[in-house]
Amino acid sequence: MDNRSRLQLVAAFAVGVLLTLGYKDLYPDLERRFRRRKRVLGRSNSLAAAGLDSNKPIKLEDHEKNRTESKEAIVIPEGIEACVGNTPLFKIKSLSDETGCEILAKAEAEEQGLLTPHSGDTIYEGTVGSTGISLATVCRAKGYLAHICMSSDQATEKSELLQKLGAIVDRVPPAPIIDPMHFVNRARTLASVHTSDPHRPGRGYFANQFENEANWQAHYSSTGPEILQQCSGSLDAFVAGAGTGGTIAGVARYLKAYLPDLKIVLADPQGSGLFNKIKYGVMFDPKEKEGTRRRSQVDSIVEGIGINRVTANFEAGRELINDAIKITDEEASAMARWLVEKDGIFAGSSSAVNCAAAVQLARQLGPGHRIVTILCDSGTRHLSRFWAQAGMDVGGEKNSSRSE
């Protein structure tokens, strides 16, 4: 297997772990509820329900063979890396009730592959956190090393979690993409230096999630088919934000082949240029005006989506995107509070943007439509930045440490 194939396999697997881990962070009680419901239904069975007549003799039968066959049919996943994909699609009740549309949410999913375990082979990636966490998790399970470069203005709990997972973390100052010290360029350089150093064990592999097209291909082969199947082929719109652009491109390419009238809508945070790229064909945002930018990438408290360049992954699906909706920080914060108060969903900033855009689209389309969006991050990874500001009124308490 050549290096390109290895990198594509690694990038694809990271997509599934990211979605699966995000799902497990957000909804840890779904399985418990399901099992509890099964027990209750099981206890409600009676002789009559089982079709037995108390006046007739009961015929004893040996069901041990069937029970044994049933047990043999159960497949137990081999390691955490096998617990990837097939995350459920569920209805966000409060948003559906509010809009009259059926708003469904799904966690993302990806697949992955192999390098050489326990050889010193190291995966390098530049990320705002979530993909890095997925890579670090898989590297730990498979015997690789992980070196993650991220901007220093991201939530600190992300880098702390990465370190707990065994990754080396470089928090570099915010910089434009043309700067060699931009977190993506830094990861690329470190991977090259590692591979060329004869005194270091193993080799360095740059995952390159923004430009590696295995990213959108993973969503084409996993997330898209899962959504189509879980909706029984019936949906009117798909809404998602774009960081690398892999999710919206891969899902759009798959779903549009089966549902050509499906509406694909980009959810974009303030400060990102993708909204204007879709609406007007120009990469520009008013906050990009000289002297007005507070951050080097996107002027928003939202992390994970929003960017001011077109990546190879986004370009793969750009022609299929029908519309874009811009969501302000205030709208994202309000949605995050709504989700936790009304539905018990503790969402991260990207998920809040996706849901806010889904609601706006539902109001445009009118009642009776089915809209699918993505819940791609947990609020537990956004405590120190997004939720420090968005969560001021949750629980009736004020956070006096809010940074203005």
N, C-alpha and C positions, 0 to 999 in steps of 0.2 A: 504493500500500500504506500503510495507516494505521499509527500508532505501535504500537498493540496487536499488529497482525500481525507487525510487525518484531520486537517483543520476543519473541513466541511462537516465531518462527523462530530467533532467536538462542538462546533457552533450549533449544530442541529440539536444535539442532546441538551445543551444549555437552555434552549428555548423551552423544552418540556419541563425541565426541573424548575425553571423560573415560575411557570404557570402553576405547576403542581404545588410548590412550596407556598406561593401566594395564596392559593386556595386553602391550604391547610392552616395558614395563619389566620385567614378571615373567618373560616367556618368550621372550627374544630368540633362543634356540637352536632353537626348534621348526622353523622353516623350514629351517635348515641341516641338521637331522637328516632332514627329509623329502627334501631334494634329494640328500643322501648316499645314502639308501636307494634312491632311484630310479636313481642311477648304478650301485650295486651290482647291482640287479636287471637293469639294462640289460646289464651286462657278462656276466651269467650266461646270456644267450640264446645258443643254438647253432644250427647248421643244422637239427638234428633238431627243436629247439623251435620253429623257424620253419616246420616242415612241409616241408623240402626233402629230396629224394632225390638222393644223390650220383651215382646211376647214370643219372639222367635229365638231359637238357639243361636248363639254367637259362634261363628266359624273362626277358629284360630288359624292364622297364616304366618308364615315365616318371612318377615320383611328384612331380615339381616343382610341378605344378598344385595337388595336395593340400597340399603343404608351404606354398605361397604362400597358399592359402585359410586354412590353420591360423594363419599369422602374422597375417593380417588380422583374425582373430577375437579376437586378444588385445587387451584394452582396458587402456591404461596410464592410471592415475589422474592427474587434472589437479590437482596441488598436494596438500599434506598434508591439506587439508580434505576431499579425496575419499577418503582412506583411513580411512573411518569405518564401523563396524558389521561384521556377519558374522564376529565373533570366534569361534573354535572352542570347542566344549564338550569337556572332557577328563576322564578319570577320575583322581582322586587315589588312587593305588594303595595307599599305606600305610593310609589311613583306610578304604578299602573292604575291604582284607584284615583289618583290625583288627575291623571291625563286622559283616562279612558282608553289608552292604548295598553297593550301587553308589553311591558318592558322587561326583557330577560337579560340575565347577566351570566357570563361564563369566565372562569379563570383560564389563563393561557396554558399551552402545553408544547413540549419539545422533546426531541430525542437526542442521543449522543453516542460517541464512539470512543476509540481507544488510541492511546499513544503507547509508551512502554512503561508499565508500572514499576515503581521503586528503582528507577534508573537515574533519577535526577531531572528527567524531562519536566519542563515548567511551562505552564500556560500563562501568557501575559495578556492582559486586557485593560483597555481604557474604558471606564464605565462610571456612571453616576451612582452605581451601587447595586441595583437589583440583579443584573446579569452577573456581576462579580460574585454576589452571594451564591447564585446558582452554580457558577463555575467552581468556587471554593468548596462547595458541598460535594460536588461530583469528584473533584480532584482528591479530596480527603478519602472518599469511598473507594476510589480506583487506584490510589497509590501514586498520583502525580503531585506536583507542587503548583501553587498558584501565586502569581504576583500581580496585584491589582493596583492600577493607577487611577486616581479619581480627584476631582476638583475639591479643593479645601473648603469651599462654601457649601458643600453638601452636608446633610444631617450626620452628626457624629456617630449616632448609633449604628449606622451602616458600616463604617470602618471598624467600629468595635466588634461587631458581629463577624466581620470578615477575619479579624485577628483571632477570634475565638475558634473559627473554623480552620485555623492554621495558615491562612494566607499572609503573605507579606503585603503591606499596604503603603503606597506612596500617595500622600495627600499633597498635591501640587497646587500652586497659586493659579487662580483663574487666568486663562489666556485664550486669545483667538486661535482658531484651528490652524492658521498659517504659522503660529509660533512653535518652534521645536519642543517647547516645554508644555504645550497643551497635553492634557492627560492621555489622549489617544496617541499622539506622536511619541510621547514619553514611553508608553508601553511598547510601541513598535520598535523604538531604538533599543530598549533593554532586551527585547527578544533577540534582536540581531547581534548585540554584543555578547549575549550568553552563548549563542550558537558558534560564534567565531572564536571564543576563548577556549584554547586547547586544555587549559588547566581546570575547567569547570565540568563536572559530570553532567551527562544528559545534554539536551538541546532546548532552545527556547522557541516556543510556538506563539505567534501573535494571532489571537482569535479573530480580531478585526470585525466585531459584530456589526458595525455601521455599513461596511462595504462588502462583507462576505455574503454572497447571495444564497448560501446555505440557510441563512436566517429566514428569508421569506419562503424559501422552498419547504422548510420545516412546517411553517404555518399552512402552506398549501396542502401538504400531505397529512396534517394532523388536525389543527384547529378548524380549518374550513370544513372538512368532511364530518367532523364531530358535530358542528353547529347544524349542518344540513340534516344529518340523521336525527339529532335530538329535537329539531323543529318539524320533523316529518316533511321536510321540503317546503314548509309554509312560513315565510317571513317576508317583511316588506322593506326592512332597512337594517344596515349594519353600521354601527358608530364606533370609532376608535381613534385614539390619539396616535401620534407618531414620534418616536425618539429615533430609533434606527429606521423605522418605517417597515420593518419586516412583518409585523402582525397585520396591519391594514392591507399591505400589498399582497401577501400570501392568501389571506382570507378572501379578498376581493377577486383575485384571479380564479380561485376555486369556485366560489359561489356564483359569480357572474356567468360562468359556463353553464350552470344549471338554471339560474334565475336571471335572465338577461335584463329584466325590468327592476331588479333589486336596486335600491338606493344605497350607495356607499357614501358615508359622510365622515369627514375628518373632524375630530374634536381637538382644538388647538388652544393652548394657554396664551395669555397676554404676553407680548414681547417676542413671540415666535413669528417667523416669516412665512411659515407654510400656509397659513390661512390665505394670505394675499397671493401666494403662488397658485393655489387652487382657484381662487375667485377671479384673479386678474392676470395671472401668468407672470407676476413680478415678485421676486423675493425681497420684500421690504415691509417694515413695520414702523409706525411713527416714533416708537421708542428707540429705533436705531439711529435717529437723527444725531449728528455729531454733538457730543457734550451732554447727552441725556441718559446714556446707559449707566446703570449702577452695577451690572454684572456683565461678564464677558460673553456669556452664551445667550441666555434668555432672561429678561427682566421680569421675574416672577418668583413667587414662593413655591410654585409647583416644580417638582423634580420628576425626572424620568421621561417626560415627553416635552415636545417643543424644541425647535432647532432652527438655525438660520443658514442652513445649507441643504442642498438636495443630495441625499445619499443614494448609493446604488440600489439599496433595498427599497427605498421610497419610490424611486424612479421606475422600478419594476411594476408598480401598480398605479402610478400617478394618473394615467389616462383613464382608469376605471373609477376614479373618485368623482362623484357627481357634485358634491357641495362641501362646504366647510363652515363650521360654527366656532366663533371665538368665545372663549370663556375667561372672564376676569378672575383675579384672585379672590375678590369678594364673592363671586358666584360659586367658585369652587369651595370656598370655606363654608358658605351657607349650605351647600349640598352635603358636604362632609358631616356637618352637624345634624342635618335632616336624617341622613342614613343611620347614624348611630342612635338618634333619639326615636325614630319611627320604626326602624327595622332591625336594630341591634347590629348593624354592619359597621365595623370600625375600619373604614377605608383609608387608603393613602391618597396623596394629592392627585396622582394620575387617574385613579379610579373615580375620584370626585369630579374631575373634568369630564370624563367619559359619560358619567351619569347626568351631569348638568346639560351636556350637549344632547343626550338622548331625550331628556324632558323637553328641551326647546324644539327638537325635531318632532316629537309627538304632538306638540301644540300646533306646529305647522301642518302636519298631515291630518290631524283630527282624530277623533275616537275610532276604535275598531282596528287599528293597525298593530302589527307585531314588530318590535324593534329589539335587536340584540346588541349588547355592548360587552365590554371586557372589564372585569375587575382584576387589575394586574398588580396591585400593591396593597399591602396591609398598613394600617395606621401606625402599627408598632415600629415601623421603619421611618416614621416621619414625626416623631415626638418633639424633637428639639427645634425644628424649623416650622414646618407647615402647621402641625397641631398646636404648637406654642402660640400661634396667632389665631388659627381657625377655631380652636377649642375654648376660647375665653368664656363662653356662656354655657358650655355643656356641664350639666350637673349643678347649675346655679352658682358656680364659684368663679371668681375673677382670677386671672393669672397676672399678678402684679409685675412679673418679670418679662412681660411682652416687650420685644424690641421694636421700636418704631422705625 
